[in-house]
Amino acid sequence: TDDFDNTLSTYCLPRARELQLKASHADPKTSLAIIGVDEAGRGPLAGPVVAAAAICPTDIAGVVDSKKITKEVERERIYEKIVSSPGVKYAIAVISAQRIDEINILEATLEGMRMAVEAVVNYGEKGSNLSNNNEVSAERTDLTYVITGGNQGIVIISEKIPRVSYFALIDGNKVPKEMPCPSESLTKGDGREFCIGAASILAKVTRDRLMHGYCLKYPEYNLSQHKVRKDMMSLIFSYFSVCPNLAIVYFAQQGYPTAAHMAAIRRSVRYVDCF
């Protein structure tokens, strides 16, 4: 409702775990930066899974779990606030449908989280750019890619400034393998911890923008409405691909298509007896 969104716009999540970690940081030679990590796209029928990692030292009103921000325009507004806030460093990983098919949705999500955290840890270092193309686009055909950004201002090199060490707080109950820094998972962290909430907004807005782009390429599937979820189904799509670059739901995996999406797919595929 409007009242609910208005209330959220004046509030932001706390930094309870972040402050605990910083208070217990015992190395005087380093400062500790906390990276929030979250994903978007594990449930929907189509599209990539997107993972975001963010260091966001400035409190921003409205940073809550992205699922609680019901208006897309409001998510976009807060996204812009996050990426332009003082001291922010962020990375967003896009894991394509083809990669999801190769390793499954869970492993693809964990891979994206690891890639995003690694990019944040290496952000700004010489030779750390993972790609010459630092834009998210529905036209890209990469199996996986990462974009990075930040607002570091003027950095003054001084021996008095401690080196930075990193710790990642990850939404959910799993920590990806081979993380580049100490990490822990936090169940429902996107609704509990500021840095994870910020990452959830970055991931959600990025994925929504991609789906709007896919909708322009494949208008028959009405993909810009992928966020409307009802009638959870188990589907079999292992025998064919509906259209390039869009995730296919696996056998016995629950997806979230609408009735209109399913009707469009039935009109467009050969093996309608798979439903």
C-alpha positions as CSV (number, residue, x, y, z in Angstrom):
1,T,0.0,0.0,0.0
2,D,1.0,3.6,-0.3
3,D,1.1,4.1,3.5
4,F,3.4,1.0,3.8
5,D,5.8,2.3,1.1
6,N,5.8,5.8,2.6
7,T,6.7,4.3,6.0
8,L,9.6,2.3,4.5
9,S,10.9,5.4,2.7
10,T,11.8,7.0,6.0
11,Y,13.4,3.9,7.6
12,C,16.4,1.8,6.9
13,L,17.6,-1.5,8.2
14,P,20.0,-1.6,11.2
15,R,23.6,-2.7,11.1
16,A,23.6,-5.0,14.1
17,R,25.8,-7.8,12.8
18,E,28.1,-5.3,11.0
19,L,28.7,-3.4,14.2
20,Q,29.4,-6.6,16.1
21,L,32.0,-7.7,13.6
22,K,33.7,-4.3,13.6
23,A,33.7,-4.2,17.4
24,S,35.4,-7.6,17.5
25,H,38.0,-6.8,14.8
26,A,41.3,-7.1,16.6
27,D,43.8,-6.2,14.0
28,P,44.9,-2.5,14.5
29,K,46.7,-2.5,11.2
30,T,43.6,-2.9,9.1
31,S,40.1,-1.5,9.0
32,L,37.2,-3.9,8.4
33,A,34.7,-3.4,5.6
34,I,31.5,-5.4,5.6
35,I,30.2,-6.6,2.3
36,G,26.5,-7.3,2.0
37,V,25.5,-10.0,-0.6
38,D,22.1,-11.0,-2.0
39,E,20.6,-12.4,-5.2
40,A,17.5,-11.9,-7.4
41,G,16.1,-14.4,-9.9
42,R,16.1,-17.9,-8.2
43,G,12.3,-18.2,-8.4
44,P,11.0,-16.7,-11.7
45,L,10.4,-18.8,-14.8
46,A,12.7,-16.8,-17.1
47,G,15.8,-14.7,-17.1
48,P,19.3,-14.9,-15.4
49,V,20.1,-15.0,-11.8
50,V,21.7,-11.8,-10.6
51,A,23.9,-11.5,-7.5
52,A,25.1,-8.2,-5.9
53,A,27.7,-7.4,-3.3
54,A,28.0,-4.0,-1.7
55,I,29.9,-2.0,0.8
56,C,27.7,0.9,1.7
57,P,29.0,2.9,4.7
58,T,26.3,5.6,4.5
59,D,22.8,5.1,5.9
60,I,20.1,5.6,3.2
61,A,16.5,5.9,4.1
62,G,14.4,3.3,2.3
63,V,17.1,0.5,2.3
64,V,15.1,-2.5,3.3
65,D,14.5,-5.9,1.8
66,S,13.8,-5.2,-1.9
67,K,10.7,-7.5,-1.8
68,K,9.0,-5.1,0.6
69,I,9.4,-2.1,-1.8
70,T,6.4,-2.7,-4.0
71,K,6.8,0.2,-6.4
72,E,9.4,-0.2,-9.1
73,V,10.0,3.5,-9.3
74,E,10.8,3.6,-5.6
75,R,13.3,0.7,-6.0
76,E,14.9,2.6,-8.9
77,R,15.1,5.8,-6.8
78,I,16.8,4.0,-3.9
79,Y,19.1,2.1,-6.3
80,E,20.4,5.5,-7.5
81,K,20.9,6.7,-4.0
82,I,23.0,3.6,-3.1
83,V,25.3,3.7,-6.1
84,S,26.0,7.4,-5.6
85,S,26.4,7.4,-1.9
86,P,29.7,8.3,-0.3
87,G,32.2,5.5,0.0
88,V,30.1,2.9,-1.8
89,K,31.7,0.0,-3.6
90,Y,29.6,-2.6,-5.4
91,A,29.7,-5.4,-7.9
92,I,26.8,-7.1,-9.7
93,A,27.2,-10.6,-11.3
94,V,24.9,-11.9,-14.0
95,I,24.7,-15.6,-14.5
96,S,23.0,-16.6,-17.7
97,A,20.4,-19.2,-18.5
98,Q,23.0,-21.3,-20.2
99,R,25.2,-21.4,-17.2
100,I,22.2,-22.2,-15.0
101,D,21.5,-25.2,-17.3
102,E,25.1,-26.3,-16.8
103,I,25.4,-26.2,-13.1
104,N,21.9,-25.8,-11.6
105,I,20.2,-22.7,-10.1
106,L,21.7,-23.1,-6.6
107,E,25.3,-23.4,-7.8
108,A,24.7,-20.6,-10.3
109,T,23.5,-18.4,-7.5
110,L,26.5,-19.2,-5.3
111,E,28.9,-18.7,-8.2
112,G,27.4,-15.3,-8.8
113,M,27.7,-14.3,-5.1
114,R,31.4,-15.4,-5.1
115,M,32.1,-13.5,-8.3
116,A,30.4,-10.3,-7.0
117,V,32.3,-10.4,-3.7
118,E,35.6,-11.1,-5.4
119,A,35.0,-8.0,-7.7
120,V,34.3,-5.8,-4.7
121,V,37.4,-7.0,-2.8
122,N,39.5,-6.3,-5.9
123,Y,37.7,-3.1,-6.9
124,G,40.1,-0.2,-7.8
125,E,43.2,-2.4,-7.9
126,K,45.4,-2.3,-10.9
127,G,44.5,-5.0,-13.3
128,S,41.3,-5.9,-11.4
129,N,38.8,-5.1,-14.2
130,L,37.1,-8.4,-15.1
131,S,35.7,-7.1,-18.4
132,N,36.1,-4.2,-20.7
133,N,32.4,-4.0,-20.9
134,N,31.0,-2.6,-17.6
135,E,27.4,-2.5,-18.5
136,V,24.5,-4.8,-17.9
137,S,22.4,-5.4,-21.0
138,A,19.9,-7.9,-22.5
139,E,22.1,-7.8,-25.6
140,R,25.0,-9.4,-23.9
141,T,25.7,-13.1,-24.6
142,D,28.3,-13.8,-22.0
143,L,27.8,-17.0,-19.9
144,T,28.7,-14.9,-16.8
145,Y,29.9,-11.4,-16.3
146,V,30.4,-8.8,-13.5
147,I,30.1,-5.1,-13.5
148,T,31.5,-2.9,-10.8
149,G,31.1,0.6,-9.5
150,G,31.8,2.9,-6.6
151,N,32.0,6.4,-5.3
152,Q,35.3,6.6,-3.5
153,G,36.0,10.3,-4.0
154,I,39.6,11.5,-3.6
155,V,41.8,8.8,-2.0
156,I,44.8,10.2,-0.2
157,I,47.6,7.7,0.1
158,S,49.1,7.8,3.6
159,E,50.9,5.4,5.9
160,K,48.5,6.4,8.7
161,I,45.5,5.0,6.8
162,P,45.1,1.3,7.7
163,R,44.8,-1.3,5.0
164,V,41.3,-2.8,4.5
165,S,40.2,-6.3,5.3
166,Y,36.8,-7.6,4.3
167,F,34.0,-9.7,5.7
168,A,31.0,-10.8,3.7
169,L,27.5,-11.2,5.1
170,I,25.4,-13.4,2.7
171,D,21.7,-13.7,2.6
172,G,20.4,-17.2,3.1
173,N,21.9,-20.3,4.7
174,K,24.8,-21.1,2.5
175,V,28.3,-19.7,1.9
176,P,29.8,-20.1,-1.5
177,K,33.0,-22.1,-1.8
178,E,36.4,-20.3,-2.3
179,M,35.3,-17.0,-1.1
180,P,38.0,-14.3,-1.2
181,C,37.4,-13.2,2.4
182,P,35.9,-14.5,5.6
183,S,32.1,-14.9,5.2
184,E,29.0,-16.0,7.0
185,S,25.4,-16.6,6.0
186,L,22.5,-14.8,7.6
187,T,19.0,-16.3,7.2
188,K,16.5,-13.7,6.0
189,G,19.4,-11.3,6.1
190,D,17.9,-9.0,3.5
191,G,15.3,-8.0,6.0
192,R,17.7,-7.8,9.0
193,E,21.0,-6.2,7.9
194,F,21.5,-2.9,6.1
195,C,24.3,-4.0,3.8
196,I,22.4,-7.1,2.7
197,G,19.3,-5.0,2.1
198,A,21.3,-2.6,-0.1
199,A,22.7,-5.6,-2.1
200,S,19.1,-7.0,-2.5
201,I,18.0,-3.7,-4.1
202,L,21.0,-3.6,-6.5
203,A,20.3,-7.2,-7.6
204,K,16.6,-6.7,-7.9
205,V,16.7,-3.5,-9.9
206,T,19.4,-4.8,-12.2
207,R,17.5,-8.0,-12.9
208,D,14.2,-6.0,-13.5
209,R,16.1,-3.8,-16.0
210,L,17.3,-6.9,-17.8
211,M,13.8,-8.4,-18.0
212,H,12.5,-5.2,-19.5
213,G,15.2,-5.5,-22.1
214,Y,14.2,-9.1,-22.8
215,C,10.6,-8.0,-23.1
216,L,11.5,-5.7,-26.0
217,K,13.3,-8.6,-27.7
218,Y,10.6,-11.2,-27.0
219,P,7.3,-9.2,-26.6
220,E,5.1,-12.3,-26.9
221,Y,6.1,-13.5,-23.4
222,N,5.3,-10.3,-21.6
223,L,8.6,-10.7,-19.6
224,S,8.3,-7.2,-18.1
225,Q,5.6,-8.7,-15.9
226,H,7.9,-11.5,-14.6
227,K,7.6,-10.1,-11.1
228,V,3.9,-11.1,-10.8
229,R,4.0,-14.5,-9.2
230,K,1.1,-16.9,-8.6
231,D,0.2,-20.6,-9.2
232,M,3.6,-22.1,-8.3
233,M,4.3,-25.0,-10.6
234,S,6.7,-27.8,-11.2
235,L,7.6,-27.8,-14.9
236,I,9.6,-29.9,-17.3
237,F,11.7,-27.8,-19.7
238,S,14.8,-30.0,-20.2
239,Y,13.9,-30.9,-23.7
240,F,13.8,-27.5,-25.4
241,S,14.6,-23.8,-25.1
242,V,11.8,-21.3,-25.3
243,C,14.1,-18.4,-26.4
244,P,17.8,-17.6,-26.2
245,N,19.3,-16.1,-23.0
246,L,16.2,-16.9,-20.9
247,A,16.4,-19.4,-18.0
248,I,14.6,-22.7,-18.4
249,V,13.0,-24.2,-15.4
250,Y,14.3,-27.7,-14.6
251,F,12.5,-30.9,-13.9
252,A,10.7,-30.7,-10.5
253,Q,12.0,-27.2,-9.8
254,Q,9.3,-24.8,-8.7
255,G,8.9,-21.7,-10.8
256,Y,6.6,-18.7,-10.5
257,P,5.0,-18.0,-13.9
258,T,1.6,-16.4,-14.3
259,A,-1.2,-18.0,-16.2
260,A,-0.6,-15.6,-19.1
261,H,3.1,-16.6,-19.2
262,M,2.1,-20.3,-19.4
263,A,-0.4,-19.6,-22.2
264,A,2.2,-17.8,-24.2
265,I,4.7,-20.6,-23.8
266,R,2.1,-23.2,-24.8
267,R,1.4,-21.2,-28.0
268,S,5.1,-21.1,-28.8
269,V,6.6,-24.5,-28.0
270,R,6.2,-27.9,-29.6
271,Y,6.2,-30.2,-26.6
272,V,3.1,-28.9,-24.9
273,D,2.5,-32.3,-23.3
274,C,5.5,-31.5,-21.0
275,F,3.2,-29.3,-18.8
